[in-house]
Amino acid sequence: MIRPILTVSTGTLISRLLGFARDAMVAALLGAGPVTDAFLVAFQGISVLRRSVTEGALNTALVPAWLRIRDNDGPAAAAAFAGRVLGSVSLAMAAAAILIGLAMPLVITALAPGFAGRATLELAVDSARLMLPYLAFAGPVAVMMGLLNAQHRFALAAFSPILFNVALIAVMIALLTRPQDAADAALVMAATVGFAGVLQLLMLTLRAGGEKLAAPLKVSFDAPMRGFFIKGMAGMVANSGPQLLIMAGAVIASSSPAAVSWLYFANRLIELPLGIVGTAMGTVLVPELTRAVGSDDKTALAHAESRALELAVGLALPAALGLIVLREPIVRTLFEHGAFSQADSLATAQALALLALGLPAHVLVKALSPAFFARGDTATPLFTALKGFAVAVVLGVVLGQIAGATGIAAGIALGAWSNALALIRRGAATFGLSIDAVARRRLPRIIVAALAMGGGLWFTTAVAWPPALNAHGVAQAAILGVLIVAGVAIYALLLALLGVINWADAIGAVRHSPPGDLRR
């Protein structure tokens, strides 16, 4: 699985890095205040809905169904099924976008009740309406991406979201060169978000549309299609755990000035490792496990689930520790520019440390959920996601009263662990999670290596960062880069010394694994 996971991870990494550049420019252009809060609430609302559909939600329902039809009835039947899904989903998403646009004042009030009676509400409503095309085209984009993933053609689907950030960054560069009212700039950026959705669909359609992956195009809401939609909706909610939790945090924080912005920027840093590891594994594991379940290959099932768990712990745990240790250097280097103050940096860094505690749980959910999806079970991940959401809301309200944005972040992290632990218990009780002997040997060593790396990085940061506080921004960025490289090097060395991985073998596996259609 390493070749396709690296393919999806690379596309996600580039998109997330461009997202950081985008967010740094948002912070510099708008700062942290009412205008930024309005734009970010609108953006998060639209983004959560879109990402719920595109980042694996339809993948969980479409890929298993498409593979079963192709294997049992042939490619023509699979293409006809995909054509019905594409037509029906496109119409449903367009209708949903129109209805949401009409009800947008109520939607924004529900998302940010603290905006009621303020000019911030009107700006958030206007911004969200301009972003709606981005949501409307999520349906056809998700279907095209799912069909490509089912055929192990991961690259095109993984790299297409880059267009969104490129478009938004280009517009913000133009806005920074011609200073104007912050509210007007926010509306221009919102309109660009809407246009970017069109660009992504055009790219996928032009590249893959001529291959008749979904033909003929039809709209149908008969019993089989309704069953598909029910599973798709359940998968959408189950796969959106991290986004739902941060949206819950935004709702709770909306009555506190700038708290929405602090949580948003902190969460963006969490989304980098979550996207690289979690989204990639979820995308690749669903078709892999579906094939193993369909052929009743218990060895393949155990292998896939064990390697997924190793990757989840082995990448998410050191990433979480690195974000906790380097929280202040990272936030100050990325965001403390222009209107984003030192106080904003400190508040964002505190929220980041608490959110990072939930990162391993988010990635575990992404690694464990495909085992249920491959068996046609979308209800269990849905139930555990809703349970985690409820825990996050209750604890976020309670802890938010005590510690503000930091308390809300702690509630979000605890909600993520509630989701992950419930999923582990249900999986063990339902079908038994298949962990092989190699994973049982490696996992404790991975944890030891990550903890040792965290300790070494903490000591190095305590020595190297204080002298950089008064240095130029470029010097700070260079020191941060050295600290990150040092952390990665320490961890890689410890993994080798503890016998977790042989790096020569790992590189050889990437070079010699069958490429298939990954570059298409």
N, C-alpha and C positions, 0 to 999 in steps of 0.2 A: 504493500500500500504506500510505500514511502514516496514513490515517484509522483502519483497523483496528489498526495497530500502536500508535497513541496510545490507542485504547480499551483494548487489553489492558495496555499499560504503565500506564495510570492505575489500573486495578483492582489490578495488581500493586504499584504504588507505595503505594497506600493500605494494602494488606495488609502490605507490608514495614514501613511506618512503624508500624503497629499492632504488628507483630512486634518492632520496636525497643522500643516502650513495654513490651511483654510481657517482653522479655529484661531491660530495666532493672529491672523489678519483681522478676523472678526473682533478679537479682543483689542487690537490696536486701533481699529476703526471706530468701534462703538464703546469700548471700555466695559465696565460692569455697572449696570444701572437699569432704569425702567425701559429704555429703548431696547437694550440687549435682552432683558428678560422677556419682553414682548416677542422679539424675533425668535429667541431660543425656544420659548414655549410652543410657538407655532411650528417651528422647524422640528422640534422633538415629536410633537403630535403627528405630523405628516410622516416623519421618518420612521417612527415606530410602526405605523400602519403599513408603510411600504416595505420595511425590512421584515416585518412579520410574514409578508407574502413572499418576498424574493430570497431571503437568506434561509432557505431550507424548508419553509412551511409547506409549499406545494411539492417540494422535493419529497417530503415524507409520505404524501398520498399518491403523487403522480408516478414516481419512479417504480415502486413495487407493483402498482397496477399495470403500468406500461410494459414492464418486463414480463409479467405473467401472461399478458395478452400476446406479446410478441412470441414467447416461447411456446404457447399453446395453440395460437391461431395464425401466426405468421406476421411478417412485417406490414402487410397491407392493412390488416385488422388493427394493428398497433397505431399506424398512421391515421386511420379513420377515428379511432378513439381519441388520439391527440388532437385531431381537428375539432372534434366536439368539445373537448376541454378548452382549447384555445378560444373558440368562438364564444362559449358560454362564460368563461372567466372574463374575457374582454368586455362583454356586455355588462356583466355584474359589477365589475370595477368602475366602469364609466358611470353606471347608474348610482353606485355608492358615492362616487366623487361629487356628483350633482347634489345628491341629498345632503351630504356632509356640508357642502358649500352653503346650501340654504339654511342649515341649522348651525352654522359656524359660531354665532354668538353664544349659543347654549353649550356648544362643544368646548370653546375656550373657557367659558365660565366654570364648566365642570373640571377642566384640567388645571385651571388656576383661579380658584375662587377668590383669592386675594386681589385679583385685578378688578373685581366688580366695583363700578362707580368711578373708575379711574380712566384717564386717557390711554393708559397702557392696554386696556381691553380692546379698544377700537383699533389700535395699531396691530395688536396680535391677530385680530379677526381679519383685517385687510391683508396682512402678510400670509396667513394660512390660506386664504382664498387664492392668492396668486400662486401658491405652491401646489394647488390641487392637480394640475396636469401631471406632476411628478408622481402623485398617487394613482391617478387614473391609468397610467401606462404600466403600473406595477404588475397587473395581471398577465398581459401578454409577455412581458419580459420574464416573469417567473416561469411561465410554461416553457418558453424557449430554452431557458437555462436548465430546467429540469430534464427536458428531452436530451440536451447535450450531455448532461451529467450521466444520464442512464446509459449512454453509449460510451462512457469513459472519455468524453471530449470535454475536459474540464477547463482548458485554458481560456477559450473564448468567453465562457460564462464568468470566469474568475477575473478577467481583465476588463470587461466592459464597464463596470462601475467607475473606473478611473475617469471616464469622460465627465462625470458629474462634478468631481472636484476640480478638474482642469477648467471647466466653464466658469465655476464660481470664483476660483482664484483669479482668472483673467479679468472678470468684472470688478473684483475688489481692488486689483492693481490700478485699474482705471479710476475707481472712486478715491483711492488714496492720493492719486496725482492731481485730482480736482476736488478739494475739500468742499463738502456741502452739509446741509442739515442731516443729523444722524437718523431721524425718522425717514427722510427721503432715501437715504442710502440703504436703510433696512428694507424698504419696499422694492428698490431696484434689485437687491440681492434675492428677495423672495420670488420676484418674477423670473430671475435666472434659475432658481431651483426648479420651477415649473418647466422651463425650457429644457433643462438637462435631462428630464425624464424622456422627452421625445428623442434626444440624441442617442440615448442608450438603446431604445427600441429600434431605431434606424440601423444602428451598428449590427445588432443581432439579426435583424431581418435581412439586411443586405448580404451578410456573410453566410447565413444558414438557411434563409428563406427559400432559396432556389432548390433545396434538396428534398422538399416535400416531406419534412419531418411530421407535419400536421396537415393532412389533406384527406378529403375535402373539408373546408372550413364550414362548420355548422353550429347553430345555437340549439341546445337541447337541455331540458330540465326534467327528463324522465326519471324513473326510479333509480337506475344505475348511476346517473349523473348526480342525482340528489345525494345518494350514498357517498359518492366521491366528494361532494362539497362538504358534507358533514365531517368526513375524515380530514379534509383539507382545513376546515375551520378549527378543528381540534388541534391539528398539528401546528396551525398558525399561532394559537395561543400558547401551546406547550413550548414551541421554539422561541417564543418572544419573552421568556422569563427575564433576562437581563434588562431588556428595554422596558418591560412593564414595571419592573422594580424601580428603575430610575425615573420613570414617569410618575410613579406613586410618590417618589421623593420630591419631584418638582411640584406636585399638587400640594403636598404638605408645606413645602418651603415658599410657596408663592406669596405668603403674607409677610415674609421677611425680606427687606431690601437686599438685592444682590445675591441672595442665597441660591436662587435658581441658577444663576451664572456660575457660582462656585461649584455646585454639584455637577453642572454640565461639563465644565472644563476638566474636572477631576475624572468624571466618567469617561471622557474621551481617551484619557490615558489608559484606563482599564480596557477599553475596546480594542486597543492595539494587540496585546497578547490574546485576548479573547477571540478576536477575529482570525488571527493567524493560526491559532491552535484549534479553538472550538469549532468555528464555522467550517474550517477545512476538514476536520475529522467527521463532522456531521454530514457534509456533502459527500465525502468519499465512502463512509461506512454504510450509508443506506443501501446503495446498489450492491456493495460487497456482501453485506449480511443477508440481503434479500436472496441473492443467488445461493448462499450457503443454506438458508432456511428452506428454500425451494427444493434443493437436492438432498436435504436432511444430512448434510455433511457436518457432523459434530466436531470433527477436528478443525475444519476451516472456521467454524463458529468460535471455538475456543481460542484459536490463533488470532482472529480479527479482534475479538473483545479484549484479549490480554494485551495485544500491542497497543490498542487504543487507550487502555487504562494506563499503561506505561508512559505513553506520550502525554496523556493528560496530566499526570502527576509530575512527570519529568520536565515538562515545559511550564506548566502553570505555577507550580510551587516556587521555583526560583524567580520567575517573573514577579510574583506577588511580593516576595521578600525584597527583590531589587527595587520595586516601586515604593515600598515602605521606607527602605533605607535612603533612597535617593529622591524622596518626594519633594523636598524643598529645592534642590538643584535643578530637577527636571522642570518643575512649575515655573521657577524664576527664569530659567533659560528660554523656555518656550513662550511664555505668556506675559512676562513683566515688561511690557513695552507700551508706549503711547499712553492711552487712558487707563491701562490696567496697572493698579498701584501695588506697592509692596504689601499693604494690608490684604489686598485681594489675593496675592500670591500665598501668604501665610494661611489664610482661610481655605483656599483651594488645596494646599498641601495637606492640611489636617483632614479634610474630607477624603483626599486621595488615600491616605494611610488606612482609614477605616474601610473604604470601598475595596482596597486591595486584599483585605482579609477574606473577602467573598470570592475573589477571582478563581481559586482552585475549585470552589463549589460550582461556579458557572461552567467551567470547562468540564468537570465531571458530568454535569447534566448533559452537555453536548456529546460527550463520549458514550453515555449510557442510554440516552433516548433512542438512538437508532436500533438498539436491540429490540425495543418494543415496536417501533415503526415497521421494521422488517417483518414482524409477525402480524402486521395489520392492526396492531393495538395502539391507537392514538389516545384512547381514553385515560390510560394510566399516567402518561406524561402530562396530560391536561390537568388531571386531578392534583398531581404533586406541584405543578406550576402555580395553580390557584391557591394551594395551601401555602406555598412560599410567599405568594403575593399578600395573602391575608396576614401572615406573620410580619412581613415588612411594613405593612400599613400600620398595624397596631403598635409595633415597637418604634416605628418612625415617629408617630404622633407623641408617644410617651417620652422617648429619648430626645426628640426635637424640642420639647418644652424645657428640657434640662440643659442640653448642649447645642442647640441650634442646628446648623447644617451638619456639624460633626456627628451629632446624635442621630440625625436622619440617615447619614451614611452608614452608621453602625447598624441601624435597623435594616437597611438594604442588604448588608452583608449577612446578617443573621437569617433573613428571608431566603437568601440564596442557599445557605447551608441546610435550611429546613427542606427545601426542594430536593437537594442532592441526596440527603439521608433518606428521605421518604422514597425516592426512586430506587436507591440501593435495596431497601427493605422489600419493596414490592417486587423488584426483579428477582431477588433471592427466593421469595416465597412463591412466585408464579412459575418461573421456568428455570431458576438456578443460574446465577451468573457464572459463566464458564471462564475461570481463571486457571491457566496452566502453571506447571511447576516453575517454568522460567520466570514468569511474572511474579510468583510468590517469592522467588529468590531476589529478583531485581528491585522490587518496590521499596523494601526497607533501606536498601543501599542508596537508592535515589533520594529518599527523604534525608538520610544522613548527609549526602553530598550537598543538597540544597541548603540545609541548615548551616553547614560549615561555610559554604559560600556566602550566606547572609552575614555570618559573623565576621568573616574576613573583609567583606565589602563595607560593613559598618565601621570597622577600625580604620580602613583606608580612607573612607569619606570623612571621618572625624579629624583626620590629619590633613587631608588635601583640600577640603572645601572651604573652611573658614578664611584662609588667605585669599580665596577667589571672590569673596563677597564684595570687595571694593574694586575688583578688576573690570576691564572692558567686557562687553557682552560676548565678543568673539573668544576672549580668553576663558570666560566661564564655560562657553560651549565646548571648547577644547578640553578643559579639565573634566567636564561631565562625560565627554566621549571616552576619555582615558579610563575613568571610573567604570563605565559600562563595559568596555573591552576587558578591563581587569576582572570584573565579575564573571563575564562569560568564560574567560580563560581559566579562572580558578575552578569554575564548575565543570568545564570540559575535562580538565586534568583530574579532578576528583572522580568523575564518572569512569575514566579509564583506570585509575589506580584501584578503585573498588570493584573492578571487573564487570561493570554494568554494560559497557560498550567498548568495542574495538573500532576506533575511528577509521582505520584503513578498510575494514570490512564494510562499515556503514557507507563510506564513499563509494566503494566498489558496488554495493547494492544499488545505489542511485544510478551509477553509470551503466550497469548491465541489466537493470530491470527493463522489461518490454515497454517501449515508449507508446505503443498503440497510437491513438489519435490525440495525444495530449497537446501537441503543438498546433492543432487545428483550431 
